[in-house]
Amino acid sequence: QVQLVESGGGLVQPGGSLRLSCAASGHRVSTNAIRWFRQAPGKQRELIAAITSGGSTNYVDSVKGRFTVSRDNAKNTVYLQMNSLKPEDTAVYYCNTVLFSFEYWGQGTQVTVSS
């Protein structure tokens, strides 16, 4: 059974950093793309970053240059390093993958950027 578990969220001041983790079980993160989404209160869930099986990364413009996706195959975990955080980054962050046309989601982790 495929499971994704996010961790690493919390409260941080503007300009601060957090690193989110997405630990996978039931499949290898190196075999398919892992995507990071976020959902702010009252807004739709949005795709913000992804890492492909080949290790290529993509970012939405609003996080480009501040967020970095990486992968540790030995730990079967994908990370989202978030720097220079802004209040508008406040959201619940989710990791996601698609296997055999089925989407898997983690439970999400809350990130709050506030002074």
N, C-alpha and C positions, 0 to 999 in steps of 0.2 A: 504494500500500500504506500502510495506516494504521500509524503508529508513535508510541508515547509513550515519552519518556525522562525519568526523574526524576533530579534532582541536588540537592545542597545538604545532604545528611545529614552526620552527624558526631557527635563526642563533645562534650557540653556539660554544664556544671554545673547542678544544680537552680536554678531561677529564671532561667536564661538563655534565649536566643532563637535560633531558626534560621529560615531561610526556604528552603522547598523549592520547586523548580521542576518543572514538567511541560511539556516542550517537545513539541509535536505536529508531525507531518508526515503528509501524505496526506489531511488533512481540516482544516477550520477549527474551532478550539475555540469560536468564537462561535455555531456552528450547532447545538450540542447540549450536553447536560449533561456536565460533567466531575466525577467523584467522586474523593474521596481515601479510601483504606482504609489500615488498618494491621494488622499481625499481630505480636503479641508471642510470645515463645517459649512453646510449649505451649498456645497459645490459637488460637481461630478468627480468621480475618480479619474485621475489623469495619469497617463504613462509618462514617466520622467527620465528613465534610463534603462539600458539593457546591455547585456553582454551575451554574445553569440557563442556557439560551441567552439568556434575557432578563436575566441578571445577578443574579437572586435567589440568595441563599445560605441554606444550612441546615447545622446543626451538631448533633452528638450532645451530650447534656448534659455529658458529661465534659470536653469541650473548649470549650464555649460560653463566650465572654468572654475566652478565651485565644488561640484560633486564629482566623485570618481567611483566607478564600479570596478571591482576586482574579484578574483576567484582563487580559492585555495582548494585544489583538487584533492589533496591529501585529507583535508578536513571536510571535504564535500560541502563547502560553505561559500556563499557569495556575500560580498561586503559592499556597503554603500558608504563611502567616506564623504561626509558633508562638512564643508568649511565655509567660513564667512556667512554663517546662517543669518537669515532675515526673519522678521516677524511673519512675513507672508509664506515662509516655509512651514509654518505650523500646520500640522495635518497628522492623520494616521497613515503610516507608511506600510505598504504591503509588497511582498515579493510574489511572483507568479511564474508559472511555467505551463507549457502546453505539451501534452504527450498523447499521441494517437487521437488527436482532435478533442481531447478533454482538458479543460483548464483546472489547474490546481492553485489554490491561494493559501497563504498563511493567515494567521489570525490578526495580524497587524500589530504595529507598535506605535505608540503616540509620541510625537515630537512636538514640543512646545517651545517656541522662541519668544522670550519675553524678558524685559528688564524688571 
